[in-house]
Amino acid sequence: MIKIDASLFIQIINFLFLIWVLNLLLYKPIRNILIQRKDKIKNMETSIESSVKDASEKDRSFYEGIKNARMSGIKEKENIVKIATDEEKKIIAQINEKASANLNEIKSKILKEREEVKKVLELEVDSFAGAIVQKILGRVN
């Protein structure tokens, strides 16, 4: 049978003292370490979230920069193509003018040569006609 005497109260006091000592030496430092760890993890999570936000903003900014660069490149390309097209038209117009001038010059030379040949042939027609007539008459006779 269990006797309730002073030893029971001493055991209760001993138990409470042991809990107080364990709490003081073991549980509080462990709880403090756990609280510090929890705070550290929370700070790391906050840091990670801010880093993710920064990374996403930088990524968005990077892609916007690429998009703007492409757009400006396309505009620059269109300007260059337009300038090249205008230059091409000018060059073609110059070539056409030169070709037209050369063609007109050649036509005028051909007309002059034709006139000269026509004059020479008109002068020689009489002599050719006389020679032909003599040959015809010489054969008939």
Backbone as CSV, one residue per row, in Angstrom:
resi,resn,N_x,N_y,N_z,CA_x,CA_y,CA_z,C_x,C_y,C_z
1,MET,0.810,-1.149,0.000,0.000,0.000,0.000,0.883,1.252,0.000
2,ILE,0.373,2.332,-0.518,1.150,3.560,-0.646,0.904,4.380,0.618
3,LYS,2.061,4.797,1.177,1.966,5.653,2.350,2.167,7.096,1.904
4,ILE,1.305,7.919,2.355,1.465,9.336,2.071,2.120,9.934,3.309
5,ASP,3.392,10.283,3.123,4.127,10.929,4.199,5.004,12.012,3.620
6,ALA,5.992,12.443,4.321,6.839,13.556,3.918,7.661,13.195,2.692
7,SER,8.012,11.946,2.503,8.808,11.562,1.344,8.052,11.842,0.047
8,LEU,6.756,11.739,0.057,5.962,12.049,-1.129,6.126,13.526,-1.474
9,PHE,6.049,14.369,-0.482,6.193,15.805,-0.731,7.612,16.139,-1.163
10,ILE,8.574,15.420,-0.595,9.974,15.626,-1.007,10.138,15.206,-2.467
11,GLN,9.530,14.094,-2.867,9.601,13.631,-4.262,8.928,14.628,-5.206
12,ILE,7.792,15.193,-4.743,7.093,16.189,-5.579,7.978,17.419,-5.725
13,ILE,8.579,17.875,-4.627,9.465,19.034,-4.668,10.683,18.706,-5.536
14,ASN,11.227,17.514,-5.385,12.373,17.076,-6.194,11.992,17.056,-7.676
15,PHE,10.813,16.566,-7.990,10.337,16.507,-9.376,10.183,17.922,-9.940
16,LEU,9.563,18.804,-9.165,9.380,20.186,-9.620,10.723,20.889,-9.782
17,PHE,11.653,20.630,-8.857,12.994,21.213,-8.968,13.698,20.689,-10.224
18,LEU,13.565,19.407,-10.467,14.169,18.808,-11.654,13.580,19.425,-12.925
19,ILE,12.259,19.623,-12.969,11.617,20.249,-14.141,12.128,21.679,-14.298
20,TRP,12.264,22.411,-13.172,12.730,23.797,-13.237,14.167,23.842,-13.755
21,VAL,15.029,22.942,-13.269,16.428,22.899,-13.700,16.512,22.493,-15.177
22,LEU,15.747,21.466,-15.548,15.749,21.053,-16.964,15.233,22.178,-17.862
23,ASN,14.199,22.856,-17.390,13.661,23.980,-18.152,14.711,25.070,-18.270
24,LEU,15.377,25.367,-17.202,16.373,26.425,-17.195,17.601,26.062,-18.034
25,LEU,18.099,24.852,-17.910,19.337,24.456,-18.574,19.131,23.824,-19.951
26,LEU,18.034,23.184,-20.189,17.876,22.422,-21.416,16.759,22.970,-22.304
27,TYR,15.553,23.082,-21.788,14.409,23.417,-22.636,14.442,24.863,-23.138
28,LYS,14.761,25.827,-22.282,14.790,27.225,-22.733,15.846,27.453,-23.803
29,PRO,17.087,26.965,-23.639,18.057,27.167,-24.731,17.621,26.501,-26.035
30,ILE,17.027,25.315,-25.922,16.553,24.632,-27.138,15.426,25.435,-27.769
31,ARG,14.481,25.934,-26.927,13.384,26.752,-27.449,13.930,28.036,-28.077
32,ASN,14.922,28.641,-27.433,15.517,29.848,-28.001,16.182,29.557,-29.345
33,ILE,16.887,28.441,-29.425,17.511,28.034,-30.699,16.444,27.784,-31.752
34,LEU,15.344,27.133,-31.367,14.255,26.883,-32.320,13.604,28.195,-32.771
35,ILE,13.438,29.143,-31.840,12.867,30.442,-32.203,13.811,31.176,-33.157
36,GLN,15.127,31.134,-32.855,16.104,31.771,-33.743,16.098,31.121,-35.123
37,ARG,15.990,29.805,-35.138,15.954,29.078,-36.415,14.700,29.457,-37.199
38,LYS,13.565,29.541,-36.479,12.315,29.909,-37.131,12.427,31.321,-37.720
39,ASP,13.003,32.265,-36.947,13.188,33.626,-37.449,14.138,33.648,-38.647
40,LYS,15.197,32.866,-38.549,16.167,32.799,-39.640,15.523,32.239,-40.907
41,ILE,14.719,31.198,-40.749,14.022,30.604,-41.904,13.036,31.605,-42.485
42,LYS,12.322,32.330,-41.617,11.369,33.331,-42.093,12.100,34.431,-42.858
43,ASN,13.247,34.873,-42.325,14.041,35.883,-43.028,14.548,35.361,-44.368
44,MET,14.967,34.102,-44.390,15.429,33.499,-45.653,14.290,33.405,-46.654
45,GLU,13.085,33.025,-46.178,11.936,32.939,-47.081,11.599,34.321,-47.646
46,THR,11.657,35.338,-46.794,11.405,36.701,-47.255,12.461,37.115,-48.273
47,SER,13.709,36.773,-47.982,14.794,37.087,-48.901,14.611,36.357,-50.229
48,ILE,14.200,35.111,-50.160,13.968,34.324,-51.385,12.838,34.937,-52.191
49,GLU,11.745,35.320,-51.507,10.619,35.930,-52.226,11.037,37.230,-52.897
50,SER,11.802,38.067,-52.168,12.251,39.321,-52.784,13.216,39.047,-53.935
51,SER,14.062,38.031,-53.789,14.976,37.675,-54.881,14.217,37.173,-56.096
52,VAL,13.168,36.388,-55.860,12.338,35.892,-56.966,11.643,37.059,-57.658
53,LYS,11.130,38.011,-56.850,10.483,39.178,-57.452,11.486,39.986,-58.260
54,ASP,12.677,40.207,-57.689,13.714,40.938,-58.415,14.098,40.225,-59.701
55,ALA,14.232,38.904,-59.608,14.603,38.123,-60.802,13.515,38.222,-61.863
56,SER,12.256,38.141,-61.438,11.173,38.222,-62.423,11.114,39.623,-63.033
57,GLU,11.358,40.666,-62.219,11.379,42.024,-62.761,12.543,42.208,-63.727
58,LYS,13.695,41.682,-63.364,14.853,41.780,-64.255,14.614,40.989,-65.531
59,ASP,13.973,39.830,-65.408,13.656,39.010,-66.578,12.697,39.766,-67.496
60,ARG,11.658,40.368,-66.892,10.693,41.138,-67.671,11.384,42.321,-68.325
61,SER,12.227,42.998,-67.563,12.965,44.141,-68.102,13.882,43.696,-69.245
62,PHE,14.531,42.556,-69.070,15.415,42.014,-70.099,14.639,41.738,-71.387
63,TYR,13.479,41.078,-71.258,12.695,40.768,-72.449,12.120,42.026,-73.089
64,GLU,11.759,43.022,-72.264,11.302,44.279,-72.841,12.439,44.961,-73.590
65,GLY,13.639,44.894,-73.020,14.799,45.462,-73.712,15.055,44.778,-75.035
66,ILE,14.956,43.458,-75.042,15.134,42.710,-76.297,14.049,43.094,-77.292
67,LYS,12.816,43.208,-76.803,11.704,43.570,-77.683,11.928,44.954,-78.275
68,ASN,12.334,45.898,-77.422,12.601,47.258,-77.915,13.763,47.269,-78.895
69,ALA,14.791,46.478,-78.598,15.935,46.407,-79.505,15.519,45.831,-80.856
70,ARG,14.679,44.810,-80.824,14.199,44.224,-82.091,13.387,45.241,-82.879
71,MET,12.503,45.958,-82.152,11.670,46.949,-82.833,12.538,48.046,-83.458
72,SER,13.517,48.537,-82.700,14.382,49.573,-83.259,15.218,49.008,-84.404
73,GLY,15.631,47.743,-84.300,16.362,47.106,-85.392,15.507,46.994,-86.643
74,ILE,14.255,46.632,-86.459,13.342,46.522,-87.612,13.131,47.894,-88.244
75,LYS,12.956,48.922,-87.397,12.779,50.271,-87.936,14.027,50.720,-88.683
76,GLU,15.170,50.452,-88.098,16.436,50.820,-88.742,16.587,50.080,-90.072
77,LYS,16.221,48.809,-90.078,16.292,48.017,-91.309,15.369,48.604,-92.373
78,GLU,14.149,48.985,-91.956,13.211,49.573,-92.913,13.761,50.886,-93.466
79,ASN,14.380,51.684,-92.594,14.978,52.943,-93.060,16.096,52.678,-94.051
80,ILE,16.936,51.708,-93.739,18.043,51.366,-94.637,17.515,50.854,-95.965
81,VAL,16.482,50.003,-95.915,15.888,49.479,-97.150,15.282,50.619,-97.966
82,LYS,14.618,51.567,-97.273,14.029,52.700,-97.982,15.116,53.543,-98.641
83,ILE,16.188,53.818,-97.898,17.296,54.598,-98.450,17.904,53.869,-99.640
84,ALA,18.088,52.548,-99.494,18.669,51.757,-100.587,17.745,51.765,-101.803
85,THR,16.442,51.667,-101.564,15.475,51.682,-102.668,15.512,53.026,-103.389
86,ASP,15.550,54.105,-102.609,15.638,55.433,-103.228,16.925,55.576,-104.043
87,GLU,18.019,55.115,-103.472,19.304,55.176,-104.175,19.254,54.329,-105.448
88,GLU,18.636,53.159,-105.334,18.500,52.282,-106.507,17.696,52.982,-107.604
89,LYS,16.604,53.653,-107.204,15.787,54.370,-108.192,16.593,55.479,-108.866
90,LYS,17.403,56.199,-108.056,18.225,57.253,-108.631,19.227,56.686,-109.628
91,ILE,19.872,55.599,-109.239,20.871,54.977,-110.113,20.217,54.468,-111.391
92,ILE,19.065,53.828,-111.253,18.354,53.324,-112.439,17.941,54.485,-113.334
93,ALA,17.476,55.595,-112.730,17.093,56.762,-113.528,18.303,57.311,-114.273
94,GLN,19.457,57.372,-113.589,20.679,57.849,-114.246,21.067,56.923,-115.398
95,ILE,20.988,55.625,-115.132,21.330,54.657,-116.186,20.380,54.792,-117.359
96,ASN,19.083,54.949,-117.058,18.103,55.115,-118.138,18.378,56.390,-118.934
97,GLU,18.737,57.482,-118.238,19.062,58.720,-118.938,20.271,58.528,-119.842
98,LYS,21.314,57.888,-119.291,22.509,57.641,-120.103,22.187,56.749,-121.295
99,ALA,21.386,55.698,-121.040,21.027,54.783,-122.135,20.204,55.520,-123.180
100,SER,19.292,56.369,-122.714,18.475,57.138,-123.655,19.341,58.101,-124.457
101,ALA,20.273,58.754,-123.779,21.183,59.671,-124.484,22.025,58.897,-125.497
102,ASN,22.556,57.742,-125.065,23.356,56.918,-125.986,22.510,56.447,-127.156
103,LEU,21.269,56.057,-126.890,20.384,55.602,-127.951,20.098,56.729,-128.938
104,ASN,19.828,57.908,-128.407,19.571,59.049,-129.291,20.810,59.386,-130.109
105,GLU,21.969,59.310,-129.478,23.221,59.575,-130.183,23.444,58.558,-131.297
106,ILE,23.193,57.295,-130.968,23.362,56.237,-131.981,22.360,56.425,-133.113
107,LYS,21.115,56.777,-132.753,20.107,57.014,-133.799,20.528,58.159,-134.709
108,SER,21.032,59.233,-134.094,21.447,60.377,-134.924,22.636,59.996,-135.812
109,LYS,23.580,59.192,-135.278,24.710,58.739,-136.091,24.215,57.890,-137.246
110,ILE,23.279,56.993,-136.936,22.739,56.118,-138.001,22.036,56.968,-139.056
111,LEU,21.265,57.962,-138.619,20.579,58.827,-139.588,21.589,59.586,-140.456
112,LYS,22.668,60.098,-139.827,23.696,60.805,-140.593,24.365,59.876,-141.588
113,GLU,24.704,58.684,-141.116,25.357,57.720,-142.005,24.423,57.333,-143.142
114,ARG,23.147,57.195,-142.818,22.176,56.853,-143.857,22.096,57.957,-144.900
115,GLU,22.063,59.197,-144.422,22.011,60.325,-145.349,23.270,60.371,-146.212
116,GLU,24.430,60.119,-145.572,25.683,60.130,-146.329,25.698,59.012,-147.357
117,VAL,25.279,57.820,-146.925,25.244,56.690,-147.860,24.252,56.968,-148.983
118,LYS,23.121,57.585,-148.626,22.106,57.892,-149.637,22.664,58.879,-150.670
119,LYS,23.400,59.898,-150.187,24.003,60.870,-151.108,25.039,60.200,-152.008
120,VAL,25.864,59.344,-151.379,26.894,58.654,-152.161,26.231,57.749,-153.193
121,LEU,25.188,57.031,-152.786,24.509,56.137,-153.730,23.799,56.924,-154.835
122,GLU,23.233,58.073,-154.476,22.566,58.883,-155.499,23.584,59.372,-156.527
123,LEU,24.791,59.705,-156.062,25.831,60.134,-156.991,26.305,58.968,-157.861
124,GLU,26.360,57.795,-157.282,26.866,56.646,-158.034,25.776,55.937,-158.843
125,VAL,24.518,56.267,-158.584,23.425,55.617,-159.306,23.564,55.868,-160.817
126,ASP,23.906,57.077,-161.167,24.026,57.376,-162.593,25.131,56.540,-163.239
127,SER,26.261,56.439,-162.553,27.350,55.662,-163.131,26.969,54.181,-163.182
128,PHE,26.293,53.696,-162.105,25.851,52.295,-162.127,24.815,52.064,-163.225
129,ALA,23.904,53.000,-163.397,22.868,52.868,-164.426,23.516,52.853,-165.822
130,GLY,24.523,53.752,-166.015,25.212,53.784,-167.298,25.932,52.474,-167.552
131,ALA,26.581,51.926,-166.545,27.309,50.674,-166.698,26.336,49.548,-166.999
132,ILE,25.225,49.558,-166.326,24.228,48.507,-166.563,23.680,48.625,-167.980
133,VAL,23.426,49.834,-168.392,22.880,50.036,-169.738,23.900,49.571,-170.771
134,GLN,25.176,49.869,-170.571,26.200,49.451,-171.514,26.307,47.939,-171.563
135,LYS,26.203,47.327,-170.449,26.282,45.877,-170.435,25.077,45.279,-171.149
136,ILE,23.916,45.845,-170.877,22.726,45.320,-171.540,22.826,45.546,-173.045
137,LEU,23.234,46.709,-173.483,23.330,47.013,-174.891,24.472,46.205,-175.528
138,GLY,25.509,46.009,-174.776,26.632,45.245,-175.305,26.224,43.813,-175.488
139,ARG,25.376,43.293,-174.787,24.948,41.920,-174.938,23.917,41.810,-176.035
140,VAL,23.073,42.762,-176.079,22.032,42.697,-177.104,22.690,42.844,-178.481
141,ASN,23.681,43.625,-178.602,24.320,43.847,-179.892,25.205,42.733,-180.184
